[in-house]
């Protein structure tokens, strides 16, 4: 069962001395459909959610949550966006761009890279030279200086889907 409820874990001790706790904040706006294997990144004061898998579909949509006001906003679904996928990674670069790498749509694994310009909300797919990583999902990636490191993941061999 996919879930779309938000819970907040408070890591600070309350003034009455009680320990950390969960709470379910009141949320406004239109939340994303329930999903899993999506990515979430923090950009300034917004949490950006991309893609994921639902009960009967794979997503390529973009949503933002303002964690101060607990309001959801739907981003544009426009040209140049990656195809629907889950199990991908998303990284923020210079607080102005979101890099999305890899993932799967349930029948294909990807090793592509897309960049979302967060100021114009436009997607690009850069031309990249050199040996490409194998297509994969459920990997990890992190930006270190001018480099994005991709590690691990999962993929079937080419004969699995034939």
Secondary structure, 3 states (H helix, E strand, C coil): CCECCCCEEECCCCCCCCCCEEECCCCECCCCCCEECCEEEEECCEEEEEEEECCCCEEEEEEEEECCCCEEEECCCCCCCCCCCECCEEEEECCCEEEEEEEECCCCEEEEEEEEECCCCEEECCCCCCCCCCCEECCEEEEECCEEEEECCECCCCCCCC
